[in-house]
Every structure is written in C-alpha cells, then in structure tokens.
Amino acid sequence: MLNSRVWNWAVLFAAAFTVVCCLSGCKAKKSAVTSGKIASQVTAAMQNQNYRTVKMRVTLDAPNILPMKVKATVNVETGKRLMISVQPLLGIEMYRIVCNADSVVFIDKMQHTYMAEPYSKFTDKNYNLNYGMIEGLLCNRYFDPLEDNFKDVAITSDGVNTIYRKQAPSYYVEFLQREYLMRTFFSTNDGSQYVSGDYNSFQLFGEYVFPKAAVCAVSSKQMSFSVNISFDSVEFDKDVNIQTSLPSGYQKQTIESLIKSIFK
C-alpha cells in the first residue's frame, strides 16, 4: 500500500514541475505600470542567483496525497539540468526525476520502468513549457517564459511589493518580489490551470539567501494538489552528480499510460 501511494505522489510531484499546466492569476492591486527588461530592474535579486550548482536535501509533505512525509535530494546544474531523487524509506532511492534541456525522465526503481518524453508532450502547442520554468519553480529563481530576454515585462509596484508580469498569447507568468523572490505564478489567461510557488523563511546558506520553506500548488483539469517543501540543507557551488543515462533492462512507459494508471 505504501509503495502504491508513494508512486502516485511521486508522479504528481513530477507533474507539478513538468506536466500539463499553464497557470492562473492572482489579482494584485496595481499602481503605475512601466515596461522594461527584468534584468535591469531586479539586480540585487539576480545577483543572489549567480550560483553554478545547488545541492539540497528536502522534506516533502503532501497531506492530501501521501500519508507520510518523504525525503528527497535535489541536484541542480543551473541552466542545464536537475535531478530529484525520492527516498521514502531509509535513504534508499525508489524514484528519480531528471530534467534536462529538452526532456523529462521519470524512473521507477520499484517497478523497473521509466518514462522519457520531450516537454512538448506535456502541454498543448500554445504553452511553452521549458527547463527554465521547472528549475525556477523548484529553486526560487526567475525564468524567462518566452526565452526572449524578458522583453516587454510589465512592472508594477505599490511601495512594498513589486510585480513583474510577462504576457503570452495564452498564458502569463508573474513574479512577486520584496527583498527576495517571494512568489511565482504561472497561469492560463482564463485562470483555469496554474502552477504556483510561494517561498518564505529566507536565510543565509553560505553566500546566498534561500528560502527554508516553499508551498507549490498545481491546478488543472487532470489534477489539483499542493506540496509543502522544507529545505533541510542547501549547498551552493559544490560538485553535483546528475545521472542522465537511461537504465538498461527497464520497460519504457508513456506519459499517457502513466496518467491513466494513476487516475483510472
């Protein structure tokens, strides 16, 4: 029973950062709106994100999905690839998620199966899911939804909060910044589907400020849930081990069969 529940949770967790969702809007009170490049407006925050790699040990709590908290390790080579190793019992890896520049790999060591799909497989043609979005949500980083150097970003401020909004034809992304990046919201224009990340309890880890906790939420036609993430340890600019090779002898599974097995 535990293995089945952990499997369900792990797939949903992967979906939170990789699957299905264009994201929906929190409506903030807006004052004077300007446009410009985000890099010139958030210099201090961007400097806080100059690290080359990050290694994290995290505790994941999804009370409406999993009856117990789950430990995981996260290794990130910024701008290139990341690996999430889910270890529900005694530090033994049961599931692995690898995201690289063009695809997502999900490995189930319990069932000896794997899934490997390009990002385009997870969304329709109107939604530009890419690696930067996944890394950004997980690592409290800005990402460029259209990969166009943040051109024509709308900037709004009420004296306390600054909101950066990038509009695409069918979706938008908003970043809410105070001293640090506090919230990311990625949504369809009609608000029907979204992914969000809320970050809090910032503290200094080595040379960089990083949140101690985050809440990531997903809402879509296929699923709706939230995951509480506690960052137990965070290390920057250390060597990381990201295993990108596909396991031999494992059976390949499609995303369609994976979703069907969970939501049957």
N, C-alpha and C positions, 0 to 999 in steps of 0.2 A: 504493500500500500504506500509506504513511504517513497519507494522508488518511482512509482507512478505519479505521485503528487509533485515530487521534485522535478521529474521530467516535464510535467505540464508547466510548472513555474519557470523552468529554465527556458523553454521555448517562448513563453510570454515575455520573459525578461529580454531575450534577444529581440523580440518584436518591438519592444519599447524603443529600441535604438535603431532598428533596421527595417521594420516592416511597415507596410500598409498605410501609414498615417500621414496625411497632411494635417496641419494643426490649427486650433481655433482660438478666438480672440478674447483676451481680457481687455476690457474697455477702460482706459485710463483717462482722467481729465487732462485735456491738452491745452497748453499755452502756446506761445509763439513757436511756429514751425519754420525750420530752415532746412536746407539740404546741403550735403557735402559728403566728403569721404570720412568714413568712420575712423580710419587710422589717424587722422589729424585731430579728432575730437576726443579720443579715449587713450591718449598717450600713456598716462600712468597705468591704466588697467592693462594695456597691451604689453607694457614692459614687465608686468607681473606674470606674463605668459611666454617669456623668452626661453624657457627650458627646452632642452633637447629630448629628454625622455622623462617619464614618470612611472614609478612603481608604487602600487597601492595594495594594501590589504583592507578589505571591506567586509562589513556585515550587511546582509540584505534581508529585509523584513517585508513580506507581502502577506499581511494577515488574512486577506480575503481569498488567497490562493494557496498558501503554504502554511501548515500548522506549526512550523518552527522556523527560527532564523537560520540563514545559510551563510557560510563563509565563502569568500572568493578572493582570488588575487587578480589584479589588473596590471598588465604591462603595456605601455604606450610608447611608440616611437613617433613623436609628434609630426603631424602632417603626412605620415606614411602608412602606419598600420597599428593595430592594437590586438591584444589577446585577453579574453576573460576566461579564467579557469574556475569553475564552480566545484566546491569541495564540501559537500554536505556532511560527510562523516570522516572524522579522524584525519583530516587533511588529504584524503585520497581524492584525486581528480576523477569526477564522474562525467562532466560535460565541459566542452571547450567551445568558445566562440572566437573566431578570428575574423577581423575586418581589415581589408586592405584597400588599395586604391580603387579597385573595380568590382569587388565581390565580397560576399559573406560566406563563411564556412561554419557549420554547426556540427560538432562531433559528439556523439553519444557513446561513451565507452561502455555503458551497461548493455546496450542493445547491439553494439558493433555496427552502427550505421552512421552515415554522415550526409549532410546537405551542403552543396556548394552552388551558389546562384549569384548572378550579377545583380546590382542594385535595381536595375530596371525591372527585375522580376517581381519586386515587392510593391511597386506602385504603378499607377497608370502613366500615360505619356505626358500628362500635364504637370507632373510632380518631379522635381529634380533632386531626388534623394542622392546623396553622395557621402563619401567617407568623412569629410569635414564636419557634416552635421552630427554624425554619430559620436565622433571624438569630442565635439563641442559640448554636447549634452552631458556626456559622461564625465568630462574633465573641466567643466566650468570655464569653457573657452568660447570666444566669439567664432562664428563661422560665416562664410560668405555663401548665401543660398543660391545665387546665380553664377558664382565664380567669376565675377566681373569687377573685382577690386572695390567692392562696396560703393559703386557709383549710385548717386541719387538716393542716398539714405535720408529719410525724414528724421529730424532730430527735434525732440520736444522736451521741455524742462519746466518744472513747477518750483524750482528753487531747492528741492530736496532730491527728487528723482529725475533722472534723465532717461528718456526712452528713445531708442534707435529702432526705426521700423523700415524694413525693406519689403516692398510690394512686388509680387509677381502676378501674372495674369490670373492664376487660380489659387494662390496661397500667399501667405506673408509670414515673416519672422519678426519678432520683437525682442529686444534686449533691454532689460531694466537695470540701470546702473546707479548705485550710490557711490561709495568709495570703491567698491568692487562690483563685479557682475553678480547681481542678486537673483535674476530670473531670466529664463529663456522661454519663449512661447512661439510655437511653430504650428500654423493653423491653415485650414482651408478658409477661403473667404467667407463662406456661409457659416463657419463655426461648427460644422457637423463632425469634423475629425481634427484631432490635435495631439501633440506631444508637448509636454512642458517639463521644465526643470526649475525647482526653487532651491536656492542654496543659502545656508546660514551657518552661524558659529564659526566665522572665519578666524584663523590663527596662523602664526608663522610656522612653516615647516622648512627648516633650513633657511634658504634665501628667499623663499616665495610664500606669499599668503594664499591659503587654500581653505575651502570650507571643511568643517568637521562633519557636516551632515547635508543631505540633499533629499528632496522628495521628487521623484519622477512619475509623471502620470501619462496614461495613454487613453484616448477615447476614439473609437472607430466603430464601423458597422460590425466588425468581427469580434471586437473585444473592448473591455473597459476595466482598467485596474490602476493601482498605484504601487510603487515600491519605495520604501524608506531605505536610504543608504547611509550607513555610518562609515566614515573613512577612519579606520583604526590606525593606520600608519601610511604616510606618504613620503616618498623619497624622490628627489629630482636629480637628473643628470647622472644616473647610475646605469651601468650596463643592463640591458633587458634581454630576455630570451623569449622570442616570439616564434613559435613553431608553425610555419605556414604549409608544410607538406601534408598531403592527404594520406591518411592511414591505409596501409595495404591490407587486403582481406576484409575490409568493411563494405557493407552494402550501401549503395547510394540511394538516397531518398529525396523526393521532390518536395518543394515547399507546399504544393497542393496536397500531397498525401500527409505531410506533417500537420498542416492546419486541420485537415479532415479528421485525423486521428485524435486531435485534442478536442475539437468542437462537434464531434459526432453525437 
